[in-house]
Amino acid sequence: MKKRQINIDILKCVAVFFVVGVHFFLHTNYYNQSFQYKSIFFSSFVWLLFMTCVPLFIMVTGYLMKNKTYSKSYFLKLFPILGMYIICAAIYTFFDKRQLDVDYLYSLIENIFSFSHYSWYVNMYIGLYLLIPLLNNGFRSLNTKKMQKLVLIILVVLTSFPSTLSIVSKSHPSLDIIAHLVPDFWKELWPISYYLMGSYMSSSNNRIKPRILFLSFLTIELITITVLPFVSNESLGLEFQALPVFLLAIVMFKSILQCQLSIRNHLFEKVILFISNNTLPIYLLSVIGDNYWYPILMSKMGDFSHIFPYSFFIILSLFIQSVFLTVIVKTLMYVISYGIKKVKSRKSMNT
C-alpha cells in the first residue's frame, strides 16, 4: 500500500485556509482601496499569497491524478463529490432562507444549477474531472521532459499573459493594444495549466534549495506589489491565472512539497487529515460564516484599513467555524448512514 504523503495533506490544508483568507479581502472592500492607504502594500503582500489558494488545489489534483484513465469506476467517483455539493448547497440555502418551504426548495434548485455562492469551483472542477484522463494521456504522449516543458510554457503564455497584460489596458485605455499582444481567447483554460503543472511536478525529483525558494517568493511578492500601483489605479489587478499568482503558486507548492515533514502528535495528525479529506465542504460551508459575520464586522469596524489589523484572527475564527460545521455535517451523515445499515441488517435477518 502506498504511503500517504503528509505534505500533500498540508498543502490542501493551507489551500483551504487561503480560500477563507481571500474571502476576507472580498468581503472587506479591499478591491476598491486606493494605493494611497499606508497599509495597502502589506495587505497586498498577504492578499497575493492567499490568491494561490485555488491554484494550489488544482496543482494537488494534477499531482494526485496524473495516472487516471477513463473507466466506469472513474465516472462513478464523481457522484460522491456531487452528493457533497448538494448537501452543502442545502445547508447554506437554509441559512439564506431560514425556513423549509416551497420557496426554499426553489432557491435550493436554483443554487445547485447556477453554482451560486462559492460553488463556481465545483462547476469548474466537474469539467476538469471529465477531461483529466484525456489530459493525462496527451501529456504522457510527450516522450521527453523537454517537450512537456515546452507545452507548459505555451499554456502559460496563452492563459497567464493575457490577464496580466490586461491590467495595464484597464487602467490606461490608450495602451489597450498591449492586451492584444497575446491571443486572449484561450485564457480561460488556466485550470489546465495548473493541472498539468501539478502533474509535471509529481514526476520531477529536482530539489530546489529552500533559500532559493524563499528568495523567489520574496522577489515575486515585492516586484508585484511595487509595480502594481504604477499600472493599476486600485488594489484589484490580478486574477488566479495572472503570471505573478502562477509563479507564486509554483514556489509555494514546491516549498511545501519538498519539506521533510512528520507529525508526531496523533490528535494534530487527525485534525490535518480531517481537513485534508474535507476541503470541499469546508470551502463551501465557509459562505455561511462570511455572509453572517462580515456585514456585522464592517458596520462596527468601518473600512478596510481599520479591519485589516484584525485579519488573521477573523480569518482563523471563520476557518474554525467552517471546520466545525463540517464536523457536524459529517457526523450527521455517519449517524444516518449507520442507522440505515442497521435497519437493512434487521430486515435481512427477519427475512
Secondary structure by P-SEA (a helix, b strand, c coil): cccccaaaaaaaaaaaaaaaaaaaaaaaccccccccccaaaaaaaaaaaacaaaaaaaaaaaaccccccccaaaaaaaaaaaaaaaaaaaaaaaaacccccaaaaaaaaaaaaaccccaaaaaaaaaaaaaaaaaaaaaaacccaaaaaaaaaaaaaaccaaaaaaaaaaacccccccccccccccccaaaaaaaaaaaaaaaccccccaaaaaaaaaaaaaaaaaacccccccccccccccaaaaaaaaaaaaaaaacccccccaaaaaaaaaaaacaaaaaaaaaaaaaccaaaaaaccccccccccaaaaaaaaaaaaaaaaaaaaaaaaaaaaaaaaaaaaaaaaac
